[in-house]
Amino acid sequence: VTAIGSDVFPTATATNELSAVGSRIADLGGALVGSARLFAFGRDLLRNATGGSDTLALGYRLADLAAYAGSNNTLIGFSLARGLTTGNDNTLVGNALFSGAGGTLSGAVAFGRQVADLAVPSGAANLGVGTSLLRSLTTGASNTAVGNSLFDTGTPLTGSSNTAIGFQSLRAVTSGSSNTAAGAAVFPTPSN
């Protein structure tokens, strides 16, 4: 364990290769037991961690609200995966990505701002690159959103295998599946 700062890994036991620079890192959860290769740099990171491995957290308020025990996650930015519990294989870079409370997110890739930030996501393999995408994602899986204001109505998104590229395309799709739209304002109103 290598720790520089305040309130960093205070309950770590039987761990391997933990490194942290900052404050309030894995400081609230129960005993951090059996974790390996957790690297955290910043503030309010993995605060309730009870396990997990192969995780990089760089920034502010990352996976800090729930009992984190995820693996193979890369979190870089501000307010990311705040309620992540057991999610694996996620790469999140940006601001307010998958930041709803609670969740078992797996296979998510997000770059940008406000991606799946309003709900409690548990769908697998969703991709979001841009701004205001998949904002109310709940159980939808294998959705791809690249652009601005896609799947962005505030209504829970449960649809799967949708692809939207552009501006406001498929904006109002909530439960529909296997839809594809590219361009500006393609199916911007309800079309389930």
NUTI-627798 format. One record per residue (C-alpha): z, x, y; residue in one letter. Coordinates in nm, 4 decimals. Layout:
BEGIN
{site {Z X Y} 'A'}
...
This chain:
BEGIN
{site {0.0000 0.0000 0.0000} 'V'}
{site {-0.1020 0.1324 0.3399} 'T'}
{site {0.0251 -0.0731 0.6309} 'A'}
{site {0.0277 -0.0064 1.0036} 'I'}
{site {0.1698 -0.2654 1.2398} 'G'}
{site {0.4304 -0.5385 1.2258} 'S'}
{site {0.4936 -0.7970 0.9532} 'D'}
{site {0.2345 -0.6471 0.7200} 'V'}
{site {0.2589 -0.7053 0.3410} 'F'}
{site {0.6416 -0.7461 0.3495} 'P'}
{site {0.6568 -0.9049 0.0023} 'T'}
{site {0.3982 -0.6950 -0.1841} 'A'}
{site {0.4972 -0.5900 -0.5369} 'T'}
{site {0.2936 -0.4628 -0.8314} 'A'}
{site {-0.0156 -0.4342 -0.6121} 'T'}
{site {-0.3014 -0.1839 -0.5900} 'N'}
{site {-0.5061 -0.0615 -0.2979} 'E'}
{site {-0.3748 -0.2821 -0.0184} 'L'}
{site {-0.4573 -0.1666 0.3332} 'S'}
{site {-0.3798 -0.3352 0.6624} 'A'}
{site {-0.3728 -0.2571 1.0316} 'V'}
{site {-0.2433 -0.5221 1.2684} 'G'}
{site {0.0260 -0.7862 1.2759} 'S'}
{site {0.1285 -1.0904 1.0733} 'R'}
{site {-0.0742 -1.0032 0.7652} 'I'}
{site {0.0301 -1.1669 0.4345} 'A'}
{site {0.3729 -1.2199 0.5876} 'D'}
{site {0.4634 -1.5848 0.5138} 'L'}
{site {0.3762 -1.6537 0.1503} 'G'}
{site {0.5904 -1.5951 -0.1519} 'G'}
{site {0.5783 -1.2637 -0.3290} 'A'}
{site {0.2366 -1.1017 -0.3068} 'L'}
{site {0.2149 -0.9975 -0.6716} 'V'}
{site {-0.0692 -0.8374 -0.8637} 'G'}
{site {-0.3132 -0.8239 -0.5747} 'S'}
{site {-0.5726 -0.5520 -0.5672} 'A'}
{site {-0.8071 -0.4248 -0.3013} 'R'}
{site {-0.7061 -0.6430 -0.0062} 'L'}
{site {-0.8192 -0.4909 0.3226} 'F'}
{site {-0.7039 -0.6645 0.6406} 'A'}
{site {-0.7475 -0.5536 1.0004} 'F'}
{site {-0.6399 -0.7768 1.2885} 'G'}
{site {-0.3852 -1.0517 1.3433} 'R'}
{site {-0.2802 -1.3637 1.1497} 'D'}
{site {-0.4707 -1.2722 0.8342} 'L'}
{site {-0.4048 -1.4047 0.4821} 'L'}
{site {-0.0612 -1.5086 0.6085} 'R'}
{site {0.0399 -1.7144 0.3054} 'N'}
{site {-0.1267 -1.4923 0.0462} 'A'}
{site {0.0265 -1.5009 -0.2988} 'T'}
{site {-0.2490 -1.3104 -0.4757} 'G'}
{site {-0.6182 -1.2403 -0.4484} 'G'}
{site {-0.8349 -0.9351 -0.4831} 'S'}
{site {-1.1436 -0.7667 -0.3456} 'D'}
{site {-1.1063 -0.9280 -0.0030} 'T'}
{site {-1.1988 -0.7931 0.3401} 'L'}
{site {-1.0486 -0.9784 0.6375} 'A'}
{site {-1.1355 -0.8419 0.9820} 'L'}
{site {-1.0499 -1.0451 1.2922} 'G'}
{site {-0.8087 -1.3193 1.3972} 'Y'}
{site {-0.6777 -1.6236 1.2055} 'R'}
{site {-0.8589 -1.5699 0.8780} 'L'}
{site {-0.7458 -1.7593 0.5648} 'A'}
{site {-0.4080 -1.7940 0.7331} 'D'}
{site {-0.2936 -2.1535 0.6674} 'L'}
{site {-0.2813 -2.1917 0.2880} 'A'}
{site {-0.1573 -2.0026 -0.0179} 'A'}
{site {-0.4540 -1.7663 -0.0415} 'Y'}
{site {-0.5369 -1.6269 -0.3854} 'A'}
{site {-0.9145 -1.5902 -0.3545} 'G'}
{site {-1.1320 -1.3033 -0.4681} 'S'}
{site {-1.4521 -1.1336 -0.3569} 'N'}
{site {-1.4381 -1.2770 -0.0039} 'N'}
{site {-1.5618 -1.1136 0.3169} 'T'}
{site {-1.4231 -1.2738 0.6336} 'L'}
{site {-1.5191 -1.1232 0.9692} 'I'}
{site {-1.4578 -1.3016 1.2985} 'G'}
{site {-1.2318 -1.5682 1.4454} 'F'}
{site {-1.0843 -1.8777 1.2778} 'S'}
{site {-1.2546 -1.8473 0.9387} 'L'}
{site {-1.1639 -2.0215 0.6114} 'A'}
{site {-0.8219 -2.0997 0.7543} 'R'}
{site {-0.7218 -2.3237 0.4632} 'G'}
{site {-0.8914 -2.1247 0.1857} 'L'}
{site {-0.6842 -2.1230 -0.1324} 'T'}
{site {-0.8705 -2.0168 -0.4457} 'T'}
{site {-1.2257 -1.9765 -0.3202} 'G'}
{site {-1.4336 -1.6857 -0.4437} 'N'}
{site {-1.7538 -1.5044 -0.3522} 'D'}
{site {-1.7717 -1.6170 0.0125} 'N'}
{site {-1.9229 -1.4259 0.3052} 'T'}
{site {-1.8310 -1.5661 0.6461} 'L'}
{site {-1.9148 -1.3889 0.9733} 'V'}
{site {-1.8643 -1.5587 1.3095} 'G'}
{site {-1.6424 -1.8157 1.4826} 'N'}
{site {-1.4920 -2.1367 1.3352} 'A'}
{site {-1.6571 -2.1183 0.9946} 'L'}
{site {-1.5230 -2.3289 0.7070} 'F'}
{site {-1.2007 -2.3569 0.9067} 'S'}
{site {-1.0766 -2.6992 0.7898} 'G'}
{site {-0.7327 -2.7091 0.6297} 'A'}
{site {-0.7318 -2.6725 0.2511} 'G'}
{site {-1.0216 -2.5891 0.0271} 'G'}
{site {-1.1516 -2.4114 -0.2794} 'T'}
{site {-1.4735 -2.2865 -0.1262} 'L'}
{site {-1.6998 -2.0802 -0.3531} 'S'}
{site {-2.0307 -1.9090 -0.2987} 'G'}
{site {-2.0536 -1.9968 0.0721} 'A'}
{site {-2.2510 -1.7846 0.3152} 'V'}
{site {-2.2194 -1.8534 0.6876} 'A'}
{site {-2.3180 -1.6617 0.9977} 'F'}
{site {-2.2728 -1.8139 1.3405} 'G'}
{site {-2.0451 -2.0658 1.5088} 'R'}
{site {-1.8971 -2.3995 1.3997} 'Q'}
{site {-2.0223 -2.4111 1.0431} 'V'}
{site {-1.8337 -2.6592 0.8201} 'A'}
{site {-1.5417 -2.6463 1.0614} 'D'}
{site {-1.4278 -3.0114 1.0793} 'L'}
{site {-1.3558 -3.1057 0.7177} 'A'}
{site {-1.1931 -2.9737 0.4018} 'V'}
{site {-1.4867 -2.8155 0.2189} 'P'}
{site {-1.4926 -2.7779 -0.1571} 'S'}
{site {-1.8654 -2.7768 -0.2253} 'G'}
{site {-2.0204 -2.4659 -0.3774} 'A'}
{site {-2.3101 -2.2441 -0.2709} 'A'}
{site {-2.3692 -2.3744 0.0828} 'N'}
{site {-2.5538 -2.1607 0.3382} 'L'}
{site {-2.5266 -2.1989 0.7160} 'G'}
{site {-2.6841 -1.9700 0.9749} 'V'}
{site {-2.6633 -2.0814 1.3383} 'G'}
{site {-2.4497 -2.3166 1.5487} 'T'}
{site {-2.2968 -2.6582 1.4721} 'S'}
{site {-2.4070 -2.6784 1.1093} 'L'}
{site {-2.2652 -2.8723 0.8132} 'L'}
{site {-1.9700 -2.9496 1.0382} 'R'}
{site {-1.8151 -3.2220 0.8208} 'S'}
{site {-1.9050 -3.0749 0.4829} 'L'}
{site {-1.6701 -3.2012 0.2114} 'T'}
{site {-1.8081 -3.1926 -0.1433} 'T'}
{site {-2.1767 -3.1308 -0.0783} 'G'}
{site {-2.3198 -2.8341 -0.2682} 'A'}
{site {-2.6253 -2.6121 -0.2432} 'S'}
{site {-2.7085 -2.7204 0.1131} 'N'}
{site {-2.8997 -2.4848 0.3425} 'T'}
{site {-2.8872 -2.5148 0.7212} 'A'}
{site {-3.0555 -2.2653 0.9527} 'V'}
{site {-3.0709 -2.3448 1.3231} 'G'}
{site {-2.8705 -2.5650 1.5595} 'N'}
{site {-2.6997 -2.9062 1.5177} 'S'}
{site {-2.7984 -2.9655 1.1560} 'L'}
{site {-2.5970 -3.2103 0.9423} 'F'}
{site {-2.3762 -3.2555 1.2492} 'D'}
{site {-2.2606 -3.6182 1.2909} 'T'}
{site {-1.8898 -3.5887 1.2209} 'G'}
{site {-1.9315 -3.8112 0.9125} 'T'}
{site {-1.8310 -3.6396 0.5858} 'P'}
{site {-2.1254 -3.4645 0.4199} 'L'}
{site {-2.1284 -3.5182 0.0439} 'T'}
{site {-2.5016 -3.4771 -0.0160} 'G'}
{site {-2.6356 -3.1814 -0.2120} 'S'}
{site {-2.9489 -2.9674 -0.2306} 'S'}
{site {-3.0600 -3.0448 0.1260} 'N'}
{site {-3.2492 -2.7932 0.3394} 'T'}
{site {-3.2747 -2.8192 0.7184} 'A'}
{site {-3.4339 -2.5621 0.9458} 'I'}
{site {-3.4675 -2.5995 1.3222} 'G'}
{site {-3.2932 -2.8129 1.5822} 'F'}
{site {-3.1212 -3.1417 1.4888} 'Q'}
{site {-3.3187 -3.1774 1.1653} 'S'}
{site {-3.1440 -3.3939 0.9035} 'L'}
{site {-2.8662 -3.4177 1.1582} 'R'}
{site {-2.7397 -3.7523 1.0340} 'A'}
{site {-2.7806 -3.7032 0.6577} 'V'}
{site {-2.4409 -3.7559 0.4958} 'T'}
{site {-2.4828 -3.8548 0.1315} 'S'}
{site {-2.8531 -3.8001 0.0741} 'G'}
{site {-2.9694 -3.5275 -0.1629} 'S'}
{site {-3.2792 -3.3136 -0.2107} 'S'}
{site {-3.4094 -3.3634 0.1453} 'N'}
{site {-3.6096 -3.0949 0.3252} 'T'}
{site {-3.6918 -3.0846 0.6961} 'A'}
{site {-3.8196 -2.8140 0.9276} 'A'}
{site {-3.8710 -2.8470 1.3005} 'G'}
{site {-3.7046 -3.0195 1.5938} 'A'}
{site {-3.5345 -3.3572 1.5517} 'A'}
{site {-3.6790 -3.4329 1.2076} 'V'}
{site {-3.4793 -3.7320 1.0715} 'F'}
{site {-3.2091 -3.6948 1.3407} 'P'}
{site {-3.0762 -4.0492 1.2780} 'T'}
{site {-2.9238 -4.1941 0.9591} 'P'}
{site {-3.1644 -4.1774 0.6647} 'S'}
{site {-2.9443 -4.1767 0.3572} 'N'}
